Amino acid sequence: MKNTFHFPLSTFHSHGVVALVTVLLLGAVLTEIALAGIFVVYVLNNSSFGLRLSSDALAASQSGIDDALLNLLRDKDFAYSSSPFVLILSSRASADITLVNSPCGALLTPKQATITSLGRAGLQRRQLEATVAVDCATGEVRVALIKEISAS
């Protein structure tokens, strides 16, 4: 019996090499596209997460200012000790509050207090400073200025 399907070995070999190179080249290109997509998603996710942490740190700092203002409203001679008071707001946000306030004394003259609040969320830090006017005679507390300062 004669073999009618006889092809030379070199024909199959050259077609196989071309197919292998094509498959490997297409696989490398698709892998490169997938890695580039993963990198872009990673960078965008981190930038938006960093922005969210920064806004959380600013909100924590503002909450620290508000807490110190409430304490001043309750007691016009209130002052934190020399170390900052830590206000924990959530599992990832907190505020370190420092209140510089002098006692009213017998003259009952208006005085000025300074509140500094450092908000932290993750690795982000935002710091606010408030200048407050306190009327010792009436107990009125008026916020003169709240500004953001660079967190050191």
Secondary structure, DSSP 8 states (H G I E B T S, - for coil): ---S----HHHHHHHHHHHHHHHHHHHHHHHHHHHHHHHHHHHHHHHHHHHHHHHHHHHHHHHHHHHHHHHHHH-TT----SS-EEEE-SSSEEEEEEEE-----SS---EEEEEEEEEEETTEEEEEEEEEEE-TTT--EEEEEEEEE---
